Amino acid sequence: MSCGLGRNSYYLGSMQKSKTSNEWEKQLPDLCNAFLSMKTVSECKRFLRDLCTITEIQAMTERWQAARMIKRGIPYRQIARETGISTATITRVAAWLKDGENGYVIALKRTSKH
């Protein structure tokens, strides 16, 4: 499994703490494989909690919620009003939905309720 980041890898660059500028990118496939090894939602939640701070999990959850609402065509201001997510975050998610690596698009298609 490859977790290529292509042209938008600069976004994650601000999070790096390693000695070399691309060391985290070399390690990313291992992290992706760790996520893929989780067999249940409960396992994934436990892994996320061990791996991330509550604030990081909250930020990711908010982005996912925003992506789902944007996909349904809900106006940004309404999303902000209903969820408390900042319009800056909503706008950023919308930009990644439109011009990102298609990760949101893939996940939305695979998790949509039919």
Beta strands, then each sheet from edge to edge (+ up, - down):
end
